Amino acid sequence: MDTSLLVLGIVIFLALAFDFINGFHDTANAIATSVSTRALTPRRAIIMAAVMNFLGAILFTGVAKTIGGSVADPTKLTNGIDIVIATLIAAIIWNLLTWWFGIPSSSSHALIGALAGAVYVGAGSDKLNWSGFIGIVEGLIFSPLIAFVVGYIVMMILKYIFAHRSPHTVNKGFRTMQVITAALQSFTHGTNDAQKAMGIITFALVSAGYQDHLEVPMWVKISAATAMALGTSIGGWKIIKTMGTKIFKIEPINGFAADISGASVIFTATLLHLPVSTTHAITSAILGVGSAKRFSAVRWSLAGRIIITWVITIPIAALLSGLIFKILF
């Protein structure tokens, strides 16, 4: 077998493994509130999330093109395949560590940081597209802030509308609505997160000379969507517990507000071809909703630990991928 083809096969395997891990790592983001309020049983929530993730991943590719060409130009890298291997190993290691400790960190931050670090060490700072990288990081930074504000506003509006209704009646109605918003959340997760593995595979295909454009082949779409759906079917119970119960006590109306806020921010980013962190968007929406419910109801100490993880993910992933590149190549 041609060595270059074997190496490309390794890259594709690692990219799909990342997507699989991303599926069970970030499943919690989409279904945590609906499971915690018992709008859905865990089994039904995971099956629904897997199906909607798959559909979202198949239907959109704009984010994949951004990932494939904004951090670095794969046509200008003589060792692009090696860079992608180091990137994926570093991102996978960080995802597994944060999953093990139940911390809802960002797979997007891990992948972008790892890619930047591997390019910097493997090809030099001049091959890193600083403007593209900074643009992506800006989107990753601003999207959670926007999600927080949207979550706060949506919850305040709902509080005003239903202020004089029976809490039991309100929660019963919103428990039903949560099924729809959880499905929407899962769909938007697929439209953005699955694109990242597609982008990395396309980056590798261009680097290896198997194609000369950043259009995502259909087999890549189906493979990445399937890997994420399979990962989603396993679920991430540790993160579900953190997201659904530890930040603040979520009721159905709060879950609805958080889901609709997070999904709207993620889908807007997808339409703009911006890779954002679904973890950050949804967690921030939950924090915004909790603040609107009652500021003191939010466990800000836990929120602080989550935010610290967000801040350190990109530099740690970059350092890790650079170190892995040095060791392997």
N, C-alpha and C positions, 0 to 999 in steps of 0.2 A: 504493500500500500504506500502511496505517496506520503512522505513525512508531513508535508504542509497540509495535506487533507486530514491526516490523523490529528495534527495539532488543532486544526479548525474544529474537528469533531469534539475535542476536549473542551474548547471554548464554548461550543453550543451546549454541551452537557452542563458545564458550570453555569452558563446563563440561565438554562432551564431550571437548574437546581436552585439558583438565586430566586427565580420566579416562584418556584414551589414553596420555598421558605418564606418568601414575601407573602404568599397566600395564607399560610397558617399564622404568620407573625402579625399580619394586618387585618385578618378576618375579624378580629375583636373590634376593630375600629367601626366596622359597619353594623355589627349586630349586638354590641355590648349593651346598649341602652334598651333594645327591644327584649333581650334575654333577661336583663336585671328587673324589668318591670313586668315580666311574664306575659308580654304581648305575644311572644313566640317561645316555643320550647327550644332548647339548644339544638336538638336534632333538626327540626324544621328550619330554624334560622340558618344553620350551616348549609343545608341543602339549597335553600333559596339563595344564599349568598354565593355559593359556587356557581349556580346557573347564571345569575345576574352578572357576576364577575366575568364569566366567559363571554356573554353577549357584549358587555362593554368593551372588552379587550379586542374582540373581532371587528367592531364597528369604527374604531378610531385609530389613526396612526400619526397624527401631527406631533404628539409629544415624542414619539420614537425618533422622528427626524431631528428634533431639537437635541435629544440625547446623542444621536449618532454623529452630529456635526458641529455642535456649539462649543464643546469643551476643547476639541482639537480636530484638525482635518485629517481623517484617516488616510487620505491619499498621499499625505506628506510624511507619513511615519514608516520607516523601514522595518521597525519592530513592533508594529501595531498589535499583532497577535499576542506577543509576550506581555505587552501593556494591559491588554484586556484580561489575560489570565490572572495577573497580579491584582487587577481591579476587582474581579469577581471573587477571588479567594478572600481578600480583605473584607469586602462587603458581606460575604456569607458568614465569616467569623464574627463580625460585629453584630449581625442580625441574630445569630444563635446565642451570643452572650446576653444580649438585652432581652431576648425571649426567655431565656432560662431564669433571669432574675425578675421577670414580669414587668419590665419597663417598656412603656409604649414609645420606643425610639423611632426614628425615621429611616426607612429603607432607602428613601430618595436621598437623604443626606449622606448615608453610608456609601451609596453608589457614586454620587457626584464627587464626594470628597476623595474616594478611592481612585476614581478615574483621573482626577486632577493630580493626585500624588504620584500615581504611576507614570503619567505623561511627564511630569516635572523631573522625576528621577530617571526615567527610561529614555527620554528624548531631549530633555533640556527645557528650560523655561521659555525659550523662544518658540517652541512648538505648542505651548499652551495658549489657547485663545482666551486671554484674560478678560476681554470684554464680554465674550459669551459666557464664561464661567461666572463672572460677577453678576451678569444679568440673571442667570439661573439662581444664584444664591439670594439675590434680592427678592425674587419671586418666592423662594422658600422662607425668607424672613417675613415678608409682608403678608403672605396668605394666612398664617395663624392669627396675626393681629386683626386682619379683616374678619376672620371667622369669629373671633372673640366679640367684636363689635356687633356683627350680624346676629350672633346668638343672643347677646344682651338685648338688642332691639326687638327681636322676634318674641322673646320671652316677656318683655315688658308689654308688648302689644297684646299678647295672649292673656296676661294677667288683667289688663284693663277690660278686655272683651268679656272674660268669664269671671269677673270679680264677684258677681252676685249669683253665680250658679252653684249648685251643690257640688262639692269636690268629688263625691262618689260618681255622680253622673258625668262630670267633665272627664275624669280619669277613665271611665268605662269607654267613652267615645274615642278618646285619644289613644287608648290601648289598641283599638281597631285600626286607627290611622297609622299607628307605628309600624304595622305590617307593610304598608305602602312605602313609608319613608325609609324603612330598613332595606327594602328592595331597591329603592332609588339610590341609597347610600352605597350599596354593593355594586350597582351598575356604574356609578361614577368612579368608584374605586378601580374597577376594571378599565375604564376609559383612560385613566391616568397612570396607575401603577404598573399594569402589565406592559405598557408601552416602553418602560425603561429597559426591560430585558430585550424587547424587540429592537430597540435602538442600539444596544450593545452588540447583539448578534449582527445587525446590519453594518455596524462599525467594523466588526471583525471581517465580514465578507468583503467589504471595500478594501480594508488593509491587506487582505490576502490576495486581492486581485480577481476575486470571483464575480464581482460586479463593480460598476463604475458610477453608481448613483445611490442615493439614500432612500429610495423607495423600498418599502418593506415587502418582501416576497410573501405570497399567501401562506406558504408552508411555515414561515416564521411566525406569522400571525396566529395560525392554528396551534402550533407547538407551544408558544408562550401563553396563549389563552388557556390551553388545556392544563399546562403545568400550574398556572395560578389557580385554576378551578380545583385541581386535585389537592393542592396545598390548602385551599380554603376548606375543603371537605374534612380536613383533619381538625381544624380549629385551633385557637390559641387560648386555652382556658385561663392561664395565669394573667394574660393581659386583659381578657374579658372581665376578670375579677377586679383588676385595678381600674379599668375604664368605667365599669358599670356600677361599682359599689363604693370604691374608696375615695373618689374625688368629692362627691356629695351624694346624699340620698336622692336618687332619681325616681320621680313619679312619671306616669305616662305622658302628661302634658310637657314635662321637661324633656323627656326622651324625644318626643315629636319635634320640639323646638330645636334641639341639638342636631338631630338627624337632618332636618330640612335646611338648617343653616350650613352645616358642614358640606352637605351634598351640593348646595348651590355654589359655594366657593370653589369646590373641586371641579365641578362641571364647567364653570366659567373659565377656569385655568386651562382645562382641556381644550375648549373652543379657541383659546388664545395660543394653543400649542406650548403652554408652559408646564414643565414638570414641577408639581408641588408635592408636599408631604401630606398624604391623606391622614397620617397619624396626627400631625400638627393641627391640621384643619379641624378634625373631629374633636380632638382633645380640647382645643381652644374654644370651639363652639360649646362644649360641655361646661367649660369654665365660665364662659360668658353667660350661659343660661343659669348656672348656679349663682353667679353674682347678682343676676336680676331677681332670682328667687329670694335670696337673702345672702348678703356678702359674707356674713359669718358662717354660713352653712358650708362653704367651700373649705376643704382641708388644704390650706395654702402651703403647708409644709410639704405635703406630697406633690402639689403642683410645682413647688420650687425644685424638687428633685427631678421631676420630669423635664422642666425647662433647662436645668443644668445639663441633662443628657442631650437635649436638642443642641445646645451650644457647643458641646465638646465632640459631637459625632463627626462633623466634617474634618476638623484637624486630626482627630485620632485615626479616622479611616484613611486620610491622606498619608499620615506617617506609617500606618500599617502596610498600605499597599506599596509605598516606596521601599520599605524594609523587605517585604516579600519579593519585590522585583530584584533587589540586590542579591538576596539569597538564592533565588531560582536562576537568574540570568546574568 
